[in-house]
Amino acid sequence: MNKAKMQRYVEATLNYLEKGIGDIISEGEVEGTMVGKVASFGPTVYAMGLKPAVMLYSKSGEDQKADRRPVVNAIYKILQKLYPDIEKKGKDLCSYVRPLQDGALANAKEEILDICVALKLALRTFPTKSKNPETGGDSQ
């Protein structure tokens, strides 16, 4: 992991998160289960491979708490910030990685994992929505 690249990824990630676009940050706070979902994406990529992991995370969950799409959506939006012409290669992360093969796939995997690390680091700069002590669930 190159320090200059990581700095660039963290800056792009912070810019994305500060705008509050998507389902990761709400009212300046990280959604309750999102930190765990982001943290588990990297190991899922290593265990399954990039394409299966992206496809798994692109599937909608039964409910909002089980939905992992915000992770791959955020990674794709950060890629768009870094590479504005990426939309020519796919409308979302799944359609972007699906046709990749060999060297291009390996490069994309490395970059996506680095962006995932940047996302984990950036999320630490935001407060996490606290649990509601009366119900044991997320405060709403």
ChimeraX attribute file (.defattr): number of C-alpha atoms within 10 A of each C-alpha:
attribute: neighborCount
match mode: 1-to-1
recipient: residues
	/A:1	9
	/A:2	8
	/A:3	8
	/A:4	9
	/A:5	13
	/A:6	16
	/A:7	12
	/A:8	14
	/A:9	24
	/A:10	23
	/A:11	17
	/A:12	21
	/A:13	26
	/A:14	19
	/A:15	14
	/A:16	20
	/A:17	24
	/A:18	13
	/A:19	11
	/A:20	16
	/A:21	12
	/A:22	14
	/A:23	18
	/A:24	21
	/A:25	23
	/A:26	15
	/A:27	8
	/A:28	15
	/A:29	18
	/A:30	22
	/A:31	18
	/A:32	19
	/A:33	17
	/A:34	22
	/A:35	17
	/A:36	10
	/A:37	19
	/A:38	22
	/A:39	15
	/A:40	12
	/A:41	22
	/A:42	20
	/A:43	13
	/A:44	16
	/A:45	17
	/A:46	12
	/A:47	11
	/A:48	12
	/A:49	13
	/A:50	24
	/A:51	20
	/A:52	16
	/A:53	19
	/A:54	24
	/A:55	16
	/A:56	18
	/A:57	22
	/A:58	19
	/A:59	12
	/A:60	13
	/A:61	13
	/A:62	8
	/A:63	7
	/A:64	11
	/A:65	12
	/A:66	12
	/A:67	18
	/A:68	22
	/A:69	19
	/A:70	19
	/A:71	24
	/A:72	23
	/A:73	19
	/A:74	24
	/A:75	22
	/A:76	23
	/A:77	21
	/A:78	26
	/A:79	21
	/A:80	15
	/A:81	16
	/A:82	15
	/A:83	11
	/A:84	11
	/A:85	11
	/A:86	17
	/A:87	15
	/A:88	8
	/A:89	14
	/A:90	15
	/A:91	11
	/A:92	18
	/A:93	24
	/A:94	22
	/A:95	15
	/A:96	18
	/A:97	20
	/A:98	16
	/A:99	12
	/A:100	15
	/A:101	11
	/A:102	7
	/A:103	9
	/A:104	12
	/A:105	16
	/A:106	13
	/A:107	13
	/A:108	16
	/A:109	19
	/A:110	14
	/A:111	17
	/A:112	21
	/A:113	20
	/A:114	19
	/A:115	25
	/A:116	25
	/A:117	19
	/A:118	22
	/A:119	26
	/A:120	19
	/A:121	14
	/A:122	20
	/A:123	22
	/A:124	11
	/A:125	11
	/A:126	15
	/A:127	13
	/A:128	18
	/A:129	18
	/A:130	15
	/A:131	13
	/A:132	11
	/A:133	9
	/A:134	7
	/A:135	8
	/A:136	9
	/A:137	11
	/A:138	13
	/A:139	12
	/A:140	7
